[in-house]
Amino acid sequence: MKKAIIAVAAVLGSLMMSSCGDTKACWELTTTYTVLGVSTSATTYVYGTRNDIDAAIAKAKEDLKDYGDLNFTKKRVNKAEADCQGMK
């Protein structure tokens, strides 16, 4: 019984740690769009939480919906806050 309680506590602890949507990190955001038949992409780096990035992407999609097909991709990169904001 004691082992079962420890196992359940370990599983619950790992599940609680896995939902880290509010851990800040450096994100590489790539926006791909097509203008006059030419596909173009732009990459920017943003420091924030996964939730911040998702909210920014949703707002950008809403603000730019009249400009055609936009595709946003995000990728977490291993950079410090100072390094992330200095990247272009």
PyMOL Python script that loads the backbone (N, CA, C, O; Angstrom):
from pymol import cmd

cmd.read_pdbstr("""\
ATOM      1  N   MET A   1       0.817  -1.190   0.000  1.00  0.00           N
ATOM      2  CA  MET A   1       0.000   0.000   0.000  1.00  0.00           C
ATOM      3  C   MET A   1       0.862   1.257   0.000  1.00  0.00           C
ATOM      4  O   MET A   1       0.570   2.234  -0.689  1.00  0.00           O
ATOM      5  N   LYS A   2       1.930   1.207   0.789  1.00  0.00           N
ATOM      6  CA  LYS A   2       2.828   2.357   0.893  1.00  0.00           C
ATOM      7  C   LYS A   2       3.473   2.656  -0.462  1.00  0.00           C
ATOM      8  O   LYS A   2       3.608   3.818  -0.843  1.00  0.00           O
ATOM      9  N   LYS A   3       3.871   1.607  -1.187  1.00  0.00           N
ATOM     10  CA  LYS A   3       4.487   1.784  -2.502  1.00  0.00           C
ATOM     11  C   LYS A   3       3.494   2.372  -3.502  1.00  0.00           C
ATOM     12  O   LYS A   3       3.870   3.176  -4.355  1.00  0.00           O
ATOM     13  N   ALA A   4       2.231   1.971  -3.397  1.00  0.00           N
ATOM     14  CA  ALA A   4       1.209   2.492  -4.304  1.00  0.00           C
ATOM     15  C   ALA A   4       0.991   3.981  -4.066  1.00  0.00           C
ATOM     16  O   ALA A   4       0.832   4.739  -5.023  1.00  0.00           O
ATOM     17  N   ILE A   5       0.980   4.404  -2.831  1.00  0.00           N
ATOM     18  CA  ILE A   5       0.796   5.819  -2.515  1.00  0.00           C
ATOM     19  C   ILE A   5       1.970   6.637  -3.036  1.00  0.00           C
ATOM     20  O   ILE A   5       1.778   7.729  -3.571  1.00  0.00           O
ATOM     21  N   ILE A   6       3.181   6.117  -2.883  1.00  0.00           N
ATOM     22  CA  ILE A   6       4.371   6.817  -3.379  1.00  0.00           C
ATOM     23  C   ILE A   6       4.334   6.901  -4.903  1.00  0.00           C
ATOM     24  O   ILE A   6       4.685   7.931  -5.479  1.00  0.00           O
ATOM     25  N   ALA A   7       3.908   5.818  -5.557  1.00  0.00           N
ATOM     26  CA  ALA A   7       3.824   5.815  -7.021  1.00  0.00           C
ATOM     27  C   ALA A   7       2.799   6.832  -7.517  1.00  0.00           C
ATOM     28  O   ALA A   7       3.060   7.560  -8.474  1.00  0.00           O
ATOM     29  N   VAL A   8       1.652   6.882  -6.878  1.00  0.00           N
ATOM     30  CA  VAL A   8       0.617   7.839  -7.268  1.00  0.00           C
ATOM     31  C   VAL A   8       1.110   9.265  -7.048  1.00  0.00           C
ATOM     32  O   VAL A   8       0.877  10.139  -7.884  1.00  0.00           O
ATOM     33  N   ALA A   9       1.783   9.502  -5.939  1.00  0.00           N
ATOM     34  CA  ALA A   9       2.316  10.838  -5.664  1.00  0.00           C
ATOM     35  C   ALA A   9       3.356  11.228  -6.717  1.00  0.00           C
ATOM     36  O   ALA A   9       3.397  12.382  -7.145  1.00  0.00           O
ATOM     37  N   ALA A  10       4.185  10.289  -7.134  1.00  0.00           N
ATOM     38  CA  ALA A  10       5.195  10.576  -8.156  1.00  0.00           C
ATOM     39  C   ALA A  10       4.548  10.910  -9.497  1.00  0.00           C
ATOM     40  O   ALA A  10       4.985  11.829 -10.188  1.00  0.00           O
ATOM     41  N   VAL A  11       3.510  10.167  -9.862  1.00  0.00           N
ATOM     42  CA  VAL A  11       2.815  10.422 -11.131  1.00  0.00           C
ATOM     43  C   VAL A  11       2.127  11.784 -11.088  1.00  0.00           C
ATOM     44  O   VAL A  11       2.231  12.557 -12.041  1.00  0.00           O
ATOM     45  N   LEU A  12       1.431  12.083 -10.007  1.00  0.00           N
ATOM     46  CA  LEU A  12       0.763  13.374  -9.895  1.00  0.00           C
ATOM     47  C   LEU A  12       1.763  14.527  -9.899  1.00  0.00           C
ATOM     48  O   LEU A  12       1.507  15.574 -10.494  1.00  0.00           O
ATOM     49  N   GLY A  13       2.881  14.337  -9.246  1.00  0.00           N
ATOM     50  CA  GLY A  13       3.921  15.368  -9.242  1.00  0.00           C
ATOM     51  C   GLY A  13       4.475  15.621 -10.631  1.00  0.00           C
ATOM     52  O   GLY A  13       4.699  16.770 -11.011  1.00  0.00           O
ATOM     53  N   SER A  14       4.697  14.559 -11.391  1.00  0.00           N
ATOM     54  CA  SER A  14       5.228  14.741 -12.747  1.00  0.00           C
ATOM     55  C   SER A  14       4.197  15.390 -13.664  1.00  0.00           C
ATOM     56  O   SER A  14       4.564  16.177 -14.537  1.00  0.00           O
ATOM     57  N   LEU A  15       2.918  15.078 -13.484  1.00  0.00           N
ATOM     58  CA  LEU A  15       1.883  15.712 -14.292  1.00  0.00           C
ATOM     59  C   LEU A  15       1.771  17.200 -13.990  1.00  0.00           C
ATOM     60  O   LEU A  15       1.555  18.007 -14.894  1.00  0.00           O
ATOM     61  N   MET A  16       1.916  17.556 -12.740  1.00  0.00           N
ATOM     62  CA  MET A  16       1.844  18.968 -12.375  1.00  0.00           C
ATOM     63  C   MET A  16       3.021  19.730 -12.966  1.00  0.00           C
ATOM     64  O   MET A  16       2.861  20.885 -13.360  1.00  0.00           O
ATOM     65  N   MET A  17       4.172  19.131 -13.038  1.00  0.00           N
ATOM     66  CA  MET A  17       5.359  19.805 -13.567  1.00  0.00           C
ATOM     67  C   MET A  17       5.339  19.878 -15.090  1.00  0.00           C
ATOM     68  O   MET A  17       6.005  20.735 -15.670  1.00  0.00           O
ATOM     69  N   SER A  18       4.597  19.006 -15.741  1.00  0.00           N
ATOM     70  CA  SER A  18       4.632  18.964 -17.200  1.00  0.00           C
ATOM     71  C   SER A  18       3.809  20.067 -17.854  1.00  0.00           C
ATOM     72  O   SER A  18       4.002  20.342 -19.038  1.00  0.00           O
ATOM     73  N   SER A  19       2.913  20.699 -17.136  1.00  0.00           N
ATOM     74  CA  SER A  19       2.086  21.746 -17.735  1.00  0.00           C
ATOM     75  C   SER A  19       2.695  23.120 -17.468  1.00  0.00           C
ATOM     76  O   SER A  19       2.130  23.934 -16.737  1.00  0.00           O
ATOM     77  N   CYS A  20       3.833  23.356 -18.060  1.00  0.00           N
ATOM     78  CA  CYS A  20       4.576  24.599 -17.813  1.00  0.00           C
ATOM     79  C   CYS A  20       4.316  25.609 -18.916  1.00  0.00           C
ATOM     80  O   CYS A  20       5.257  26.041 -19.583  1.00  0.00           O
ATOM     81  N   GLY A  21       3.077  25.992 -19.123  1.00  0.00           N
ATOM     82  CA  GLY A  21       2.745  26.982 -20.140  1.00  0.00           C
ATOM     83  C   GLY A  21       3.141  28.385 -19.734  1.00  0.00           C
ATOM     84  O   GLY A  21       3.124  29.299 -20.558  1.00  0.00           O
ATOM     85  N   ASP A  22       3.499  28.566 -18.467  1.00  0.00           N
ATOM     86  CA  ASP A  22       3.870  29.898 -18.036  1.00  0.00           C
ATOM     87  C   ASP A  22       5.335  29.986 -17.619  1.00  0.00           C
ATOM     88  O   ASP A  22       5.694  30.792 -16.761  1.00  0.00           O
ATOM     89  N   THR A  23       6.175  29.157 -18.225  1.00  0.00           N
ATOM     90  CA  THR A  23       7.616  29.256 -18.039  1.00  0.00           C
ATOM     91  C   THR A  23       8.169  30.095 -19.188  1.00  0.00           C
ATOM     92  O   THR A  23       7.940  29.783 -20.357  1.00  0.00           O
ATOM     93  N   LYS A  24       8.888  31.147 -18.857  1.00  0.00           N
ATOM     94  CA  LYS A  24       9.402  32.032 -19.907  1.00  0.00           C
ATOM     95  C   LYS A  24      10.572  31.391 -20.635  1.00  0.00           C
ATOM     96  O   LYS A  24      11.386  30.683 -20.041  1.00  0.00           O
ATOM     97  N   ALA A  25      10.636  31.654 -21.934  1.00  0.00           N
ATOM     98  CA  ALA A  25      11.691  31.111 -22.787  1.00  0.00           C
ATOM     99  C   ALA A  25      11.819  31.995 -24.020  1.00  0.00           C
ATOM    100  O   ALA A  25      11.001  32.887 -24.247  1.00  0.00           O
ATOM    101  N   CYS A  26      12.845  31.739 -24.804  1.00  0.00           N
ATOM    102  CA  CYS A  26      13.035  32.437 -26.073  1.00  0.00           C
ATOM    103  C   CYS A  26      12.342  31.620 -27.167  1.00  0.00           C
ATOM    104  O   CYS A  26      12.534  30.408 -27.266  1.00  0.00           O
ATOM    105  N   TRP A  27      11.548  32.288 -27.972  1.00  0.00           N
ATOM    106  CA  TRP A  27      10.792  31.629 -29.040  1.00  0.00           C
ATOM    107  C   TRP A  27      11.158  32.220 -30.391  1.00  0.00           C
ATOM    108  O   TRP A  27      11.270  33.437 -30.541  1.00  0.00           O
ATOM    109  N   GLU A  28      11.342  31.356 -31.359  1.00  0.00           N
ATOM    110  CA  GLU A  28      11.559  31.761 -32.746  1.00  0.00           C
ATOM    111  C   GLU A  28      10.203  31.684 -33.440  1.00  0.00           C
ATOM    112  O   GLU A  28       9.629  30.602 -33.564  1.00  0.00           O
ATOM    113  N   LEU A  29       9.693  32.823 -33.891  1.00  0.00           N
ATOM    114  CA  LEU A  29       8.409  32.875 -34.577  1.00  0.00           C
ATOM    115  C   LEU A  29       8.633  33.124 -36.059  1.00  0.00           C
ATOM    116  O   LEU A  29       9.283  34.094 -36.447  1.00  0.00           O
ATOM    117  N   THR A  30       8.090  32.239 -36.877  1.00  0.00           N
ATOM    118  CA  THR A  30       8.216  32.391 -38.321  1.00  0.00           C
ATOM    119  C   THR A  30       6.825  32.590 -38.904  1.00  0.00           C
ATOM    120  O   THR A  30       5.919  31.789 -38.677  1.00  0.00           O
ATOM    121  N   THR A  31       6.675  33.663 -39.653  1.00  0.00           N
ATOM    122  CA  THR A  31       5.416  33.961 -40.328  1.00  0.00           C
ATOM    123  C   THR A  31       5.629  33.760 -41.820  1.00  0.00           C
ATOM    124  O   THR A  31       6.530  34.353 -42.412  1.00  0.00           O
ATOM    125  N   THR A  32       4.804  32.929 -42.417  1.00  0.00           N
ATOM    126  CA  THR A  32       4.882  32.680 -43.852  1.00  0.00           C
ATOM    127  C   THR A  32       3.596  33.210 -44.488  1.00  0.00           C
ATOM    128  O   THR A  32       2.492  32.937 -44.016  1.00  0.00           O
ATOM    129  N   TYR A  33       3.764  33.967 -45.562  1.00  0.00           N
ATOM    130  CA  TYR A  33       2.612  34.555 -46.235  1.00  0.00           C
ATOM    131  C   TYR A  33       2.893  34.644 -47.724  1.00  0.00           C
ATOM    132  O   TYR A  33       4.042  34.559 -48.157  1.00  0.00           O
ATOM    133  N   THR A  34       1.833  34.816 -48.503  1.00  0.00           N
ATOM    134  CA  THR A  34       1.954  34.901 -49.954  1.00  0.00           C
ATOM    135  C   THR A  34       1.391  36.235 -50.418  1.00  0.00           C
ATOM    136  O   THR A  34       0.259  36.593 -50.094  1.00  0.00           O
ATOM    137  N   VAL A  35       2.207  36.974 -51.191  1.00  0.00           N
ATOM    138  CA  VAL A  35       1.796  38.254 -51.753  1.00  0.00           C
ATOM    139  C   VAL A  35       2.049  38.199 -53.253  1.00  0.00           C
ATOM    140  O   VAL A  35       3.177  37.975 -53.692  1.00  0.00           O
ATOM    141  N   LEU A  36       1.001  38.404 -54.031  1.00  0.00           N
ATOM    142  CA  LEU A  36       1.087  38.375 -55.496  1.00  0.00           C
ATOM    143  C   LEU A  36       1.742  37.096 -56.008  1.00  0.00           C
ATOM    144  O   LEU A  36       2.531  37.126 -56.952  1.00  0.00           O
ATOM    145  N   GLY A  37       1.407  35.978 -55.378  1.00  0.00           N
ATOM    146  CA  GLY A  37       1.916  34.690 -55.801  1.00  0.00           C
ATOM    147  C   GLY A  37       3.315  34.356 -55.316  1.00  0.00           C
ATOM    148  O   GLY A  37       3.828  33.277 -55.615  1.00  0.00           O
ATOM    149  N   VAL A  38       3.936  35.250 -54.582  1.00  0.00           N
ATOM    150  CA  VAL A  38       5.290  35.011 -54.078  1.00  0.00           C
ATOM    151  C   VAL A  38       5.204  34.691 -52.587  1.00  0.00           C
ATOM    152  O   VAL A  38       4.692  35.486 -51.799  1.00  0.00           O
ATOM    153  N   SER A  39       5.708  33.525 -52.215  1.00  0.00           N
ATOM    154  CA  SER A  39       5.695  33.114 -50.814  1.00  0.00           C
ATOM    155  C   SER A  39       6.898  33.721 -50.095  1.00  0.00           C
ATOM    156  O   SER A  39       8.031  33.625 -50.567  1.00  0.00           O
ATOM    157  N   THR A  40       6.638  34.339 -48.965  1.00  0.00           N
ATOM    158  CA  THR A  40       7.673  35.021 -48.199  1.00  0.00           C
ATOM    159  C   THR A  40       7.558  34.608 -46.743  1.00  0.00           C
ATOM    160  O   THR A  40       6.466  34.329 -46.250  1.00  0.00           O
ATOM    161  N   SER A  41       8.690  34.573 -46.059  1.00  0.00           N
ATOM    162  CA  SER A  41       8.633  34.284 -44.629  1.00  0.00           C
ATOM    163  C   SER A  41       9.510  35.285 -43.881  1.00  0.00           C
ATOM    164  O   SER A  41      10.504  35.788 -44.404  1.00  0.00           O
ATOM    165  N   ALA A  42       9.110  35.555 -42.644  1.00  0.00           N
ATOM    166  CA  ALA A  42       9.850  36.466 -41.776  1.00  0.00           C
ATOM    167  C   ALA A  42       9.995  35.788 -40.418  1.00  0.00           C
ATOM    168  O   ALA A  42       9.054  35.172 -39.918  1.00  0.00           O
ATOM    169  N   THR A  43      11.174  35.907 -39.829  1.00  0.00           N
ATOM    170  CA  THR A  43      11.443  35.288 -38.541  1.00  0.00           C
ATOM    171  C   THR A  43      11.774  36.352 -37.511  1.00  0.00           C
ATOM    172  O   THR A  43      12.582  37.245 -37.766  1.00  0.00           O
ATOM    173  N   THR A  44      11.153  36.254 -36.356  1.00  0.00           N
ATOM    174  CA  THR A  44      11.445  37.142 -35.244  1.00  0.00           C
ATOM    175  C   THR A  44      11.643  36.297 -33.992  1.00  0.00           C
ATOM    176  O   THR A  44      11.208  35.147 -33.934  1.00  0.00           O
ATOM    177  N   TYR A  45      12.297  36.870 -33.001  1.00  0.00           N
ATOM    178  CA  TYR A  45      12.544  36.186 -31.736  1.00  0.00           C
ATOM    179  C   TYR A  45      11.860  36.962 -30.621  1.00  0.00           C
ATOM    180  O   TYR A  45      11.977  38.184 -30.532  1.00  0.00           O
ATOM    181  N   VAL A  46      11.147  36.231 -29.776  1.00  0.00           N
ATOM    182  CA  VAL A  46      10.364  36.839 -28.700  1.00  0.00           C
ATOM    183  C   VAL A  46      10.632  36.070 -27.414  1.00  0.00           C
ATOM    184  O   VAL A  46      10.706  34.841 -27.420  1.00  0.00           O
ATOM    185  N   TYR A  47      10.776  36.800 -26.315  1.00  0.00           N
ATOM    186  CA  TYR A  47      10.953  36.181 -25.008  1.00  0.00           C
ATOM    187  C   TYR A  47       9.640  36.273 -24.249  1.00  0.00           C
ATOM    188  O   TYR A  47       9.126  37.370 -24.029  1.00  0.00           O
ATOM    189  N   GLY A  48       9.095  35.136 -23.847  1.00  0.00           N
ATOM    190  CA  GLY A  48       7.847  35.115 -23.100  1.00  0.00           C
ATOM    191  C   GLY A  48       7.407  33.702 -22.827  1.00  0.00           C
ATOM    192  O   GLY A  48       8.148  32.750 -23.074  1.00  0.00           O
ATOM    193  N   THR A  49       6.207  33.564 -22.321  1.00  0.00           N
ATOM    194  CA  THR A  49       5.664  32.248 -22.030  1.00  0.00           C
ATOM    195  C   THR A  49       4.993  31.674 -23.269  1.00  0.00           C
ATOM    196  O   THR A  49       4.707  32.391 -24.228  1.00  0.00           O
ATOM    197  N   ARG A  50       4.750  30.377 -23.233  1.00  0.00           N
ATOM    198  CA  ARG A  50       4.046  29.731 -24.353  1.00  0.00           C
ATOM    199  C   ARG A  50       2.657  30.357 -24.503  1.00  0.00           C
ATOM    200  O   ARG A  50       2.179  30.558 -25.619  1.00  0.00           O
ATOM    201  N   ASN A  51       2.020  30.659 -23.384  1.00  0.00           N
ATOM    202  CA  ASN A  51       0.687  31.276 -23.433  1.00  0.00           C
ATOM    203  C   ASN A  51       0.746  32.672 -24.051  1.00  0.00           C
ATOM    204  O   ASN A  51      -0.155  33.051 -24.799  1.00  0.00           O
ATOM    205  N   ASP A  52       1.802  33.447 -23.749  1.00  0.00           N
ATOM    206  CA  ASP A  52       1.972  34.776 -24.351  1.00  0.00           C
ATOM    207  C   ASP A  52       2.121  34.662 -25.863  1.00  0.00           C
ATOM    208  O   ASP A  52       1.517  35.428 -26.614  1.00  0.00           O
ATOM    209  N   ILE A  53       2.922  33.708 -26.300  1.00  0.00           N
ATOM    210  CA  ILE A  53       3.182  33.521 -27.734  1.00  0.00           C
ATOM    211  C   ILE A  53       1.896  33.100 -28.444  1.00  0.00           C
ATOM    212  O   ILE A  53       1.573  33.626 -29.509  1.00  0.00           O
ATOM    213  N   ASP A  54       1.160  32.150 -27.854  1.00  0.00           N
ATOM    214  CA  ASP A  54      -0.095  31.706 -28.464  1.00  0.00           C
ATOM    215  C   ASP A  54      -1.102  32.855 -28.570  1.00  0.00           C
ATOM    216  O   ASP A  54      -1.800  32.980 -29.575  1.00  0.00           O
ATOM    217  N   ALA A  55      -1.174  33.687 -27.537  1.00  0.00           N
ATOM    218  CA  ALA A  55      -2.085  34.841 -27.564  1.00  0.00           C
ATOM    219  C   ALA A  55      -1.659  35.847 -28.627  1.00  0.00           C
ATOM    220  O   ALA A  55      -2.507  36.404 -29.323  1.00  0.00           O
ATOM    221  N   ALA A  56      -0.366  36.083 -28.760  1.00  0.00           N
ATOM    222  CA  ALA A  56       0.135  37.024 -29.770  1.00  0.00           C
ATOM    223  C   ALA A  56      -0.155  36.509 -31.182  1.00  0.00           C
ATOM    224  O   ALA A  56      -0.520  37.284 -32.066  1.00  0.00           O
ATOM    225  N   ILE A  57       0.007  35.211 -31.387  1.00  0.00           N
ATOM    226  CA  ILE A  57      -0.283  34.626 -32.700  1.00  0.00           C
ATOM    227  C   ILE A  57      -1.773  34.736 -33.013  1.00  0.00           C
ATOM    228  O   ILE A  57      -2.145  35.080 -34.135  1.00  0.00           O
ATOM    229  N   ALA A  58      -2.617  34.451 -32.044  1.00  0.00           N
ATOM    230  CA  ALA A  58      -4.068  34.550 -32.255  1.00  0.00           C
ATOM    231  C   ALA A  58      -4.473  35.982 -32.581  1.00  0.00           C
ATOM    232  O   ALA A  58      -5.311  36.206 -33.454  1.00  0.00           O
ATOM    233  N   LYS A  59      -3.885  36.951 -31.885  1.00  0.00           N
ATOM    234  CA  LYS A  59      -4.193  38.360 -32.158  1.00  0.00           C
ATOM    235  C   LYS A  59      -3.709  38.768 -33.545  1.00  0.00           C
ATOM    236  O   LYS A  59      -4.411  39.478 -34.265  1.00  0.00           O
ATOM    237  N   ALA A  60      -2.509  38.321 -33.924  1.00  0.00           N
ATOM    238  CA  ALA A  60      -1.973  38.651 -35.249  1.00  0.00           C
ATOM    239  C   ALA A  60      -2.841  38.040 -36.348  1.00  0.00           C
ATOM    240  O   ALA A  60      -3.097  38.682 -37.366  1.00  0.00           O
ATOM    241  N   LYS A  61      -3.290  36.809 -36.146  1.00  0.00           N
ATOM    242  CA  LYS A  61      -4.168  36.180 -37.139  1.00  0.00           C
ATOM    243  C   LYS A  61      -5.459  36.971 -37.292  1.00  0.00           C
ATOM    244  O   LYS A  61      -5.957  37.147 -38.405  1.00  0.00           O
ATOM    245  N   GLU A  62      -6.000  37.446 -36.180  1.00  0.00           N
ATOM    246  CA  GLU A  62      -7.233  38.234 -36.229  1.00  0.00           C
ATOM    247  C   GLU A  62      -6.995  39.586 -36.895  1.00  0.00           C
ATOM    248  O   GLU A  62      -7.796  40.021 -37.722  1.00  0.00           O
ATOM    249  N   ASP A  63      -5.899  40.250 -36.537  1.00  0.00           N
ATOM    250  CA  ASP A  63      -5.594  41.572 -37.087  1.00  0.00           C
ATOM    251  C   ASP A  63      -5.260  41.522 -38.575  1.00  0.00           C
ATOM    252  O   ASP A  63      -5.562  42.463 -39.310  1.00  0.00           O
ATOM    253  N   LEU A  64      -4.641  40.436 -39.021  1.00  0.00           N
ATOM    254  CA  LEU A  64      -4.151  40.345 -40.397  1.00  0.00           C
ATOM    255  C   LEU A  64      -4.982  39.408 -41.272  1.00  0.00           C
ATOM    256  O   LEU A  64      -4.524  38.992 -42.336  1.00  0.00           O
ATOM    257  N   LYS A  65      -6.192  39.074 -40.838  1.00  0.00           N
ATOM    258  CA  LYS A  65      -6.999  38.110 -41.585  1.00  0.00           C
ATOM    259  C   LYS A  65      -7.347  38.589 -42.988  1.00  0.00           C
ATOM    260  O   LYS A  65      -7.605  37.764 -43.865  1.00  0.00           O
ATOM    261  N   ASP A  66      -7.361  39.899 -43.226  1.00  0.00           N
ATOM    262  CA  ASP A  66      -7.699  40.435 -44.543  1.00  0.00           C
ATOM    263  C   ASP A  66      -6.536  40.370 -45.532  1.00  0.00           C
ATOM    264  O   ASP A  66      -6.718  40.653 -46.716  1.00  0.00           O
ATOM    265  N   TYR A  67      -5.368  40.007 -45.068  1.00  0.00           N
ATOM    266  CA  TYR A  67      -4.188  39.995 -45.932  1.00  0.00           C
ATOM    267  C   TYR A  67      -3.918  38.641 -46.558  1.00  0.00           C
ATOM    268  O   TYR A  67      -2.851  38.441 -47.137  1.00  0.00           O
ATOM    269  N   GLY A  68      -4.833  37.722 -46.463  1.00  0.00           N
ATOM    270  CA  GLY A  68      -4.668  36.440 -47.120  1.00  0.00           C
ATOM    271  C   GLY A  68      -4.213  35.351 -46.167  1.00  0.00           C
ATOM    272  O   GLY A  68      -4.426  35.419 -44.956  1.00  0.00           O
ATOM    273  N   ASP A  69      -3.587  34.353 -46.747  1.00  0.00           N
ATOM    274  CA  ASP A  69      -3.199  33.162 -46.009  1.00  0.00           C
ATOM    275  C   ASP A  69      -1.906  33.405 -45.226  1.00  0.00           C
ATOM    276  O   ASP A  69      -0.850  33.630 -45.817  1.00  0.00           O
ATOM    277  N   LEU A  70      -1.996  33.359 -43.919  1.00  0.00           N
ATOM    278  CA  LEU A  70      -0.837  33.512 -43.043  1.00  0.00           C
ATOM    279  C   LEU A  70      -0.612  32.208 -42.302  1.00  0.00           C
ATOM    280  O   LEU A  70      -1.564  31.557 -41.871  1.00  0.00           O
ATOM    281  N   ASN A  71       0.646  31.830 -42.156  1.00  0.00           N
ATOM    282  CA  ASN A  71       0.979  30.638 -41.406  1.00  0.00           C
ATOM    283  C   ASN A  71       2.036  31.003 -40.366  1.00  0.00           C
ATOM    284  O   ASN A  71       3.094  31.529 -40.712  1.00  0.00           O
ATOM    285  N   PHE A  72       1.755  30.727 -39.104  1.00  0.00           N
ATOM    286  CA  PHE A  72       2.675  31.024 -38.018  1.00  0.00           C
ATOM    287  C   PHE A  72       3.229  29.719 -37.466  1.00  0.00           C
ATOM    288  O   PHE A  72       2.476  28.775 -37.223  1.00  0.00           O
ATOM    289  N   THR A  73       4.530  29.662 -37.269  1.00  0.00           N
ATOM    290  CA  THR A  73       5.133  28.532 -36.584  1.00  0.00           C
ATOM    291  C   THR A  73       5.998  29.065 -35.457  1.00  0.00           C
ATOM    292  O   THR A  73       6.618  30.122 -35.580  1.00  0.00           O
ATOM    293  N   LYS A  74       6.033  28.327 -34.363  1.00  0.00           N
ATOM    294  CA  LYS A  74       6.836  28.742 -33.217  1.00  0.00           C
ATOM    295  C   LYS A  74       7.754  27.594 -32.841  1.00  0.00           C
ATOM    296  O   LYS A  74       7.412  26.420 -32.982  1.00  0.00           O
ATOM    297  N   LYS A  75       8.922  27.966 -32.360  1.00  0.00           N
ATOM    298  CA  LYS A  75       9.902  26.973 -31.959  1.00  0.00           C
ATOM    299  C   LYS A  75      10.678  27.534 -30.776  1.00  0.00           C
ATOM    300  O   LYS A  75      11.189  28.652 -30.836  1.00  0.00           O
ATOM    301  N   ARG A  76      10.765  26.775 -29.730  1.00  0.00           N
ATOM    302  CA  ARG A  76      11.512  27.214 -28.552  1.00  0.00           C
ATOM    303  C   ARG A  76      13.000  27.051 -28.835  1.00  0.00           C
ATOM    304  O   ARG A  76      13.442  25.990 -29.277  1.00  0.00           O
ATOM    305  N   VAL A  77      13.771  28.107 -28.580  1.00  0.00           N
ATOM    306  CA  VAL A  77      15.216  28.057 -28.776  1.00  0.00           C
ATOM    307  C   VAL A  77      15.897  28.262 -27.430  1.00  0.00           C
ATOM    308  O   VAL A  77      15.350  28.907 -26.535  1.00  0.00           O
ATOM    309  N   ASN A  78      17.071  27.717 -27.300  1.00  0.00           N
ATOM    310  CA  ASN A  78      17.793  27.740 -26.035  1.00  0.00           C
ATOM    311  C   ASN A  78      18.666  28.996 -25.935  1.00  0.00           C
ATOM    312  O   ASN A  78      19.881  28.930 -26.118  1.00  0.00           O
ATOM    313  N   LYS A  79      18.046  30.120 -25.648  1.00  0.00           N
ATOM    314  CA  LYS A  79      18.752  31.395 -25.506  1.00  0.00           C
ATOM    315  C   LYS A  79      18.249  32.101 -24.252  1.00  0.00           C
ATOM    316  O   LYS A  79      17.094  31.935 -23.861  1.00  0.00           O
ATOM    317  N   ALA A  80      19.114  32.885 -23.626  1.00  0.00           N
ATOM    318  CA  ALA A  80      18.727  33.683 -22.470  1.00  0.00           C
ATOM    319  C   ALA A  80      17.894  34.875 -22.932  1.00  0.00           C
ATOM    320  O   ALA A  80      17.847  35.184 -24.122  1.00  0.00           O
ATOM    321  N   GLU A  81      17.243  35.535 -21.990  1.00  0.00           N
ATOM    322  CA  GLU A  81      16.382  36.668 -22.330  1.00  0.00           C
ATOM    323  C   GLU A  81      17.161  37.762 -23.055  1.00  0.00           C
ATOM    324  O   GLU A  81      16.692  38.283 -24.066  1.00  0.00           O
ATOM    325  N   ALA A  82      18.330  38.112 -22.558  1.00  0.00           N
ATOM    326  CA  ALA A  82      19.128  39.182 -23.185  1.00  0.00           C
ATOM    327  C   ALA A  82      19.571  38.774 -24.585  1.00  0.00           C
ATOM    328  O   ALA A  82      19.584  39.606 -25.492  1.00  0.00           O
ATOM    329  N   ASP A  83      19.932  37.517 -24.774  1.00  0.00           N
ATOM    330  CA  ASP A  83      20.357  37.045 -26.080  1.00  0.00           C
ATOM    331  C   ASP A  83      19.176  36.979 -27.053  1.00  0.00           C
ATOM    332  O   ASP A  83      19.329  37.271 -28.239  1.00  0.00           O
ATOM    333  N   CYS A  84      18.030  36.606 -26.562  1.00  0.00           N
ATOM    334  CA  CYS A  84      16.838  36.442 -27.401  1.00  0.00           C
ATOM    335  C   CYS A  84      16.386  37.781 -27.967  1.00  0.00           C
ATOM    336  O   CYS A  84      16.068  37.872 -29.153  1.00  0.00           O
ATOM    337  N   GLN A  85      16.351  38.804 -27.153  1.00  0.00           N
ATOM    338  CA  GLN A  85      15.852  40.087 -27.609  1.00  0.00           C
ATOM    339  C   GLN A  85      16.844  40.800 -28.516  1.00  0.00           C
ATOM    340  O   GLN A  85      16.468  41.716 -29.248  1.00  0.00           O
ATOM    341  N   GLY A  86      18.091  40.392 -28.475  1.00  0.00           N
ATOM    342  CA  GLY A  86      19.090  41.013 -29.332  1.00  0.00           C
ATOM    343  C   GLY A  86      19.181  40.362 -30.698  1.00  0.00           C
ATOM    344  O   GLY A  86      19.866  40.879 -31.580  1.00  0.00           O
ATOM    345  N   MET A  87      18.492  39.215 -30.898  1.00  0.00           N
ATOM    346  CA  MET A  87      18.580  38.481 -32.158  1.00  0.00           C
ATOM    347  C   MET A  87      17.653  39.088 -33.187  1.00  0.00           C
ATOM    348  O   MET A  87      16.570  39.574 -32.860  1.00  0.00           O
ATOM    349  N   LYS A  88      18.080  39.054 -34.411  1.00  0.00           N
ATOM    350  CA  LYS A  88      17.247  39.541 -35.528  1.00  0.00           C
ATOM    351  C   LYS A  88      17.161  38.482 -36.590  1.00  0.00           C
ATOM    352  O   LYS A  88      16.510  38.686 -37.614  1.00  0.00           O
TER     353      LYS A  88
END
""", "prot")
cmd.dss("prot")
cmd.show_as("cartoon", "prot")
cmd.util.cbc("prot")
cmd.orient("prot")
